[in-house]
């Protein structure tokens, strides 16, 4: 009971301290610059006043983040399975994956707009590119890190490659996969926000939080801009919590590394 109270109490105390410091810093600013740091109650008021607009924006951003995130999961697992088949395949393909990863996303945006068009398709592809690499790297590492003794045991019993993959390599790779998934869960809302900022569109109300942030900034609505930032943080928090929950459901009963690391 005491540990639960500490788990709840410490973050609440820290949050209260941050808010107190926020108000204190605002009072230390000159009257001419206080508009740069809206007070918490002003941010909440801006959230209330722009509730319908921000609700539509966060739904659009969530849609793009989920689509890009889901596509990255499917593509990365398929790619990781191919890469795990042999060292020759990894040596042949991995350098090109690294080159693509090191290409700045801002350079890719105009190309994506040309290929798939502005708006949701480009935002989804930006999210996909940001989520894909941590997933494929971690999943591949997990697939090729299966216990050598167990691999030899499967060979001894004449298990096929497909049986070894499904019954040994994939289950053993789950902790690695969820590590990549946690990283990708953080990047998915950021990718959707960056994509919306650089390639978003407001056609038929399709603008997301990134596009809305640009509008609020250009209009000098700084309290609303802070509210948009807060919603973005909330979206990322929900993504990460969902992944942590899935990781717990899949691993807590049987995988020893989960118990050791958690």
C-alpha positions, -999 to +999 in steps of 0.1 A: +000+000+000+028+024+009+046+017-024+014+024-043+010+057-025+046+066-034+040+056-070+011+081-072+023+107-047+058+114-061+047+122-097+018+144-083+042+162-060+066+167-089+038+180-111+027+205-084+063+217-081+066+222-118+033+242-119+045+263-089+078+270-107+059+279-139+038+305-121+070+318-103+089+321-136+059+340-152+060+366-124+098+370-129+093+378-166+088+414-177+052+424-187+063+427-223+075+391-225+049+373-204+029+364-235+057+339-244+049+317-214+011+314-210+000+303-175-015+268-170-050+282-165-047+302-197-036+270-215-067+252-201-089+281-212-074+279-247-081+242-248-117+248-238-121+276-264-106+256-292-119+222-281-138+213-313-109+224-335-083+205-314-104+174-311-106+171-349-069+178-352-059+151-326-082+126-343-065+132-376-031+130-361-040+098-342-053+082-375-021+090-393+001+078-364-018+045-361-017+039-399+020+046-401+027+026-370+007-004-381+023-004-415+058-002-400+050-032-377+039-053-407+067-043-430+095-045-403+085-080-392+084-093-428+118-076-435+133-089-403+123-125-411+140-121-446+171-106-430+174-134-405+174-161-431+212-158-438+242-136-431+246-131-469+211-115-471+219-092-442+252-082-457+235-075-491+205-055-478+215-039-445+237-012-459+208+001-481+185+002-451+211+022-432+214+046-461+177+051-462+176+056-424+203+083-426+185+102-453+170+133-435+132+130-434+129+166-445+145+156-478+120+127-482+089+148-477+089+165-512+095+131-528+066+115-508+043+144-518+052+137-554+046+100-551+015+097-529+002+133-527-001+158-498-022+153-467-029+120-450-009+097-474+023+116-470+018+120-432+014+082-429+045+076-450+066+100-428+053+082-397+061+048-413+097+058-421+103+071-386+089+039-370+103+013-394+140+013-386+140+007-348+115-021-353+134-039-381+168-036-363+155-049-330+134-076-344+162-088-367+186-089-337+161-109-318+156-135-346+193-141-350+200-142-312+181-175-306+199-198-281+224-218-301+218-249-280+181-248-287+187-243-324+209-274-325+183-293-306+157-283-332+181-295-359+186-328-340+149-334-341+148-325-378+126-295-374+120-275-406+131-239-410+095-228-407+091-248-375+123-233-360+111-198-370+076-201-355+084-221-324+118-208-314+130-177-332+098-156-332+089-163-295+125-157-285+126-124-304+095-109-287+115-090-260+136-074-288+105-067-308+088-050-279+119-029-273+117-017-308+080-012-305+084+011-275+108+032-294+085+033-324+055+042-301+074+073-291+083+082-327+048+075-342+031+107-328+062+127-336+063+114-371+026+122-376+032+157-362+063+163-384+045+149-415+015+171-408+037+201-403+056+196-436+030+178-458-003+182-441-035+196-456-067+211-443-088+199-472-120+185-458-108+192-422-079+168-426-054+190-407-037+175-377-020+189-346+012+198-366-008+219-390-028+234-362+004+244-344+016+263-374-017+282-376-017+291-338+019+303-340+012+325-371-019+339-353+000+346-321-023+323-301+004+311-278-018+296-251-035+275-278-001+265-291+009+252-256-024+233-255-016+217-288+018+207-274+002+192-244-022+171-265+008+158-285+025+147-253-007+130-242-010+111-275+026+099-272+020+088-236-011+068-247+009+051-274+037+041-251+013+029-223-005+007-249+027-009-260+038-015-224+005-031-217+008-054-247+044-063-237+032-072-202+004-094-216+027-112-240+058-118-218+051-116-181+040-152-177+067-171-195+098-152-207+126-150-182+142-119-197+110-100-190+111-109-153+148-100-151+143-066-169+111-056-152 
